């Protein structure tokens, strides 16, 4: 019963929570190619001395790193805002209930 009562604080933020969950999933997917690209560089590109492919793969890793960091930043900001607003709602309800008893 108490769990259902506490869900009301999050009900206003369900679309943002879904967006946050999708960003977590996307971040997980963006991290996966980096070791594979590194393996490709070490096993194929460097022994073949293919400078053009090396530059491309390093650029790809760099772009993945930047996209991952940006997405991580926006994900953190999204969850921080949700967290702050839920805490504010809980505190407001607590204050309203404590004023009633005075």
Secondary structure, 3 states (H helix, E strand, C coil): CHHHHHHCCCHHHHHHHHHHHHHHHHHHHHHHHHHHHHHHHHHHHHHHCCHHHHHHHHHHHHHHHHHHHHHHHHHHHHHHHHHHHHHHHHHHHHHHHHHHCC
